[in-house]
Amino acid sequence: MKCKHYMLSAPTTVLDTAPLSEALSIMIRKHMQDLMVVNAQGEFLGTITSFMFSKMLLPAEPQLPDVASNETAEDVDNRLMPHLHRKVGDFVGAHPVVDPEAPLAEALQLLAEGYIRLPVVGADRKLVGALSSLTILRRFRF
């Protein structure tokens, strides 16, 4: 079997030119841990992850436990706010991809290494789908 037989053909994406706030909104609304980033031509550029946002929320300097316990929600919000207007493309991380014609075993190996979702990218770098363990397992009825 090939990756194209199992992939989700219309994965959720965000444009690289969109503000980071839009990407965060999509991720929260759809309860996503990662989001694929494409350009206006539909070419896959990389991903952004919830882990990236977690790092943004951390204080710049390590804090002593008694100081950290006095922190307010506003303090945490203020660390993220300056980034929300920036373009998603500024935060894109590299990510492995699979070809639609690749054997499914190739994708399964990457998923077994801990990737949440794999972009399925054609020879023209256009995103044509996505694979996750769940998209592969969805053919089973439990």
N, C-alpha and C positions, 0 to 999 in steps of 0.2 A: 504494500500500500504506500501511497505517496502523501505528502503533506497536504496537497490540494484536496484530497478526499475527506479530510477531517477538519480543515480550517473553517473558521468563522469568516465569511466573505465581506462583512461590512463592520470592521472593528471601530470602536469609538476612538476618535483622534482629536487633536487640537492643532491649529496652525501655529507655526513658529513665530508669526507676527502678532499673535493674540497676547493680551496682557496675562501675566501670571495669575491674576485673580480669576480669569475665565477658566483656566486649567484647574485651579483649586476648586472652583464651583462645580465643574464637571465631575471631578474625582469624588467630592463629597456627595453630590446628588446620586451618582451611580455606584457609590461605595467601592471605588477602585483604588488599588494599591499602586498602580502604575498607569501611565497614559502615553500612548504613542504620539509622536510629534511628526507632522508632515509639513512640507512647504506648499505653496499655491499650486504647484504642478502635481501634487500627490506623491512626491518622493519622500521616502522614509528618512528621517534625520536622526532619530534616537528616541529616548524616553525620558520622562520625568517620573519621579517616584515619591511616595508618601514619606520615605526615609529622608529625602532631601528637605521636605518641609519640617520634619522633626529636628533636623540639624539647624535649620534657620531659627527655630524656637528656643534653642539652647542659649544660655547666656554666653557672651563672648569670653568672659573670664570665669574660671571655676569659682564657685561660691562655697563658703563655709555653710554647714548645715543650718545654723541658726539664721543666717542671712537668707538662704534659699526658702526657708519656711515663711518668711515675711513677704515673699514676692506675691504680687497681685496678678490677676488675670490681665489687667491693663499692661503690666510690665511685659508679660509674654506677648500680648498683641503688638506692642510697640516694636518688638524685634522683627515681626513679619511685615508690618505695614509698609515700610520703605521699599519693599521688593514687589509689591502687588501690581504696580503700574509698569514694571519692566516687562520686556517681551519674553515669551516662553523660550524662544531660541537661545536666550542668554543662559539657560539652565539645563539644556539638553545634555544627557549623558549617552555615551556610546552603548550599543546593545547588539548582541549577536542576532543574526537573521537566518531564516531558512528559505530555500528556494521552493516554489510550489511543486516542482518535480522531484525534490529530494525524497529519499525514503523516509517514512515515518520514524524509523529508528533513530535517525539523525536528530530529529526534534525531541524525541523521548530522552535521548542522552542529555541534551541541554536542559530539559525540564527537570531531569533527575539531579542535575547539578544545582538546582535551586532557583532557576528563572521562573517567574510567575506566568509570564506570557511571552510568546515569541512572535515577532513580526514575520509575515510571509511576504517576501519581496521578490518581484520579477527582475529580469535582466536589466530593465530600464530604471531600476531603483524605486519603482512605484510600489506602494503598499497595496497588496491585493488581498490580504487576509491576516488572520492571527490564529495562533494555536496556544492552548493551555491544556493542562491535564484534564480540566473539566470539559473542554470542547471535544477532547478525544473520548472521554468517558460518557458523554451525553448520549451516545448511541445505545448504551445499556439502559434498560428500564428496571428500576428497583422498586 
